[in-house]
């Protein structure tokens, strides 16, 4: 009875692909590597608001996600020093506004780090209404989640804000496309793929 010994081989990587096992220095991906891959992931575009009057603030956020159905929880992450954290902690509440594709300029406005805090930060033609519990609803959004702050979790150079959803509504018909961000730019959600 004869035996044959075979040595497992690794298939060749596609041309231009990163070699297997390459994960940046010290066994971890670099921030730039993480950013370059993550930017390919399409994300919804939201504006998170908290506070009212001169304490109001809003910020464009593309890291929003639903977290749990029972209990209903949502989350988003922002840099540790983000100004939106102050009003959220002060009021214990925030609103996540889901933007429509036609609201790209609004997304850019609330992404500007030099934008003023307070009522002046909501000028530029932004129509709002107060949400019960704190935060502002933005006119024209496709929907919103009004949340009570559940907790803030420190995570590297960001914090994860977790909210208990107290109210949520769809405000525009399904024919109005949502705004998404991918490959470094804004896009409208396209037609549903067959199947």
C-alpha positions in Angstrom: 0.0 0.0 0.0 1.6 3.3 -1.0 0.8 6.7 0.3 1.1 10.0 -1.4 1.9 13.1 0.6 0.6 16.4 -0.8 1.4 19.8 0.3 -1.5 22.2 0.4 -1.1 25.1 -1.9 -2.5 28.6 -1.6 -4.2 29.9 -4.7 -2.5 32.8 -6.3 -4.0 36.2 -5.3 -5.7 38.1 -8.1 -3.5 40.6 -9.8 -3.2 43.8 -7.7 -4.8 42.1 -4.7 -3.3 42.6 -1.2 -1.2 39.6 -0.1 -3.0 37.3 2.4 -2.3 38.2 6.0 -1.4 41.9 5.3 -3.1 43.9 8.0 -1.0 47.0 8.5 1.7 47.5 11.1 1.6 45.5 14.4 -1.1 43.1 13.1 -3.8 45.8 12.8 -5.2 47.6 9.8 -4.2 51.3 9.5 -6.9 54.0 9.7 -6.3 54.8 6.0 -6.7 51.1 5.0 -9.9 50.9 7.0 -11.2 54.1 5.5 -10.4 53.0 1.9 -12.4 49.8 2.2 -15.2 51.2 4.3 -15.9 53.9 1.8 -17.1 51.3 -0.6 -19.9 50.4 1.8 -23.1 52.4 1.0 -24.6 53.9 4.1 -27.8 55.9 4.7 -27.3 59.6 5.3 -28.9 61.1 8.4 -28.9 64.3 10.4 -28.9 63.8 14.2 -30.3 66.7 16.1 -30.6 67.4 19.9 -31.5 70.3 22.0 -33.7 73.3 21.1 -33.2 77.1 20.7 -29.7 78.3 21.3 -28.7 74.8 22.7 -29.8 73.1 19.5 -27.3 71.3 17.3 -27.4 69.0 14.3 -24.8 66.9 12.6 -24.7 64.7 9.5 -24.1 61.1 10.4 -23.7 58.1 8.1 -23.0 55.5 10.8 -26.6 55.2 11.9 -28.0 51.6 12.2 -30.8 49.8 13.9 -29.5 47.8 16.8 -32.3 45.8 18.4 -36.1 45.3 17.8 -36.9 44.2 21.3 -36.3 46.6 22.9 -36.2 49.0 20.0 -32.7 50.4 20.0 -30.6 52.3 17.4 -27.0 53.6 17.3 -24.6 55.8 15.6 -20.9 56.7 16.2 -19.1 60.1 16.1 -15.7 61.3 17.0 -15.1 61.6 20.8 -15.1 65.5 20.7 -18.2 65.9 18.4 -20.3 68.9 19.5 -23.5 66.9 19.2 -22.6 64.9 22.3 -23.1 67.9 24.6 -26.8 68.5 23.8 -27.5 64.7 23.8 -26.1 64.3 27.2 -27.7 67.5 28.5 -31.2 66.6 27.3 -31.0 62.8 27.3 -32.7 62.8 23.9 -32.0 63.1 20.1 -33.7 62.7 16.8 -32.3 60.9 13.7 -33.6 62.4 10.5 -33.3 60.2 7.4 -32.6 62.4 4.5 -34.2 62.2 1.0 -31.9 62.2 -2.1 -32.9 65.8 -2.8 -31.4 66.9 0.5 -27.8 66.6 -0.4 -27.1 70.3 0.3 -28.6 69.8 3.8 -26.3 66.9 4.4 -23.3 69.0 3.3 -24.5 71.9 5.5 -24.7 69.8 8.7 -21.4 68.1 7.9 -19.5 71.5 7.9 -17.5 71.6 11.2 -17.4 75.4 11.1 -21.2 75.6 11.1 -22.5 77.6 14.2 -24.2 75.9 17.2 -27.7 77.0 18.2 -30.5 78.4 16.1 -27.9 80.0 13.6 -26.8 76.4 12.7 -30.4 75.7 11.4 -30.7 78.8 9.2 -29.8 78.5 5.5 -33.4 77.7 4.7 -33.7 74.7 7.0 -37.3 74.3 8.2 -37.7 72.4 11.5 -40.3 71.5 14.1 -39.6 70.4 17.7 -39.8 66.8 18.5 -41.4 65.9 21.9 -38.5 65.0 24.3 -35.8 67.1 22.5 -34.3 67.4 19.1 -35.6 68.9 15.8 -37.4 67.3 12.9 -36.1 68.4 9.5 -38.7 69.2 6.9 -38.5 67.0 3.8 -36.8 64.0 5.6 -38.1 60.6 4.5 -38.5 59.5 8.1 -37.2 59.9 11.7 -36.4 58.2 14.9 -37.0 60.1 18.1 -34.9 58.6 20.8 -34.1 58.7 24.5 -30.4 58.3 25.3 -29.7 54.8 26.5 -26.0 55.0 26.8 -22.7 56.2 25.3 -19.9 53.7 24.8 -16.3 54.9 24.4 -14.7 53.1 21.4 -11.2 54.2 20.3 -11.3 57.7 18.9 -15.2 57.6 18.6 -18.2 57.1 20.9 -21.1 54.9 20.1 -24.4 56.6 21.0 -27.2 54.1 21.7 -30.8 55.4 21.8 -34.1 53.8 22.8 -36.6 54.6 20.1 -39.7 56.3 21.5 -41.3 57.3 18.2 -40.5 56.6 14.5 -42.3 57.5 11.4 -42.0 57.4 7.6 -42.8 60.9 6.3 -42.5 60.5 2.5 -43.8 57.9 0.1 -41.6 55.0 -1.0 -41.2 56.7 -4.4 -39.0 59.4 -2.8 -35.5 57.9 -2.8 -33.3 58.1 0.3 -29.9 59.7 0.2 -26.9 57.4 0.5 -23.2 57.9 0.7 -20.7 55.6 -1.0 -17.3 55.9 -2.7 -16.8 59.4 -1.3 -20.0 60.9 -2.8 -23.7 61.2 -2.4 -26.2 59.0 -4.4 -29.9 58.3 -4.6 -31.1 54.8 -3.8 -31.8 53.3 -7.2 -34.5 50.8 -8.4 -34.8 47.5 -6.6 -32.9 44.7 -8.2 -35.1 41.8 -9.6 -35.3 38.6 -7.6 
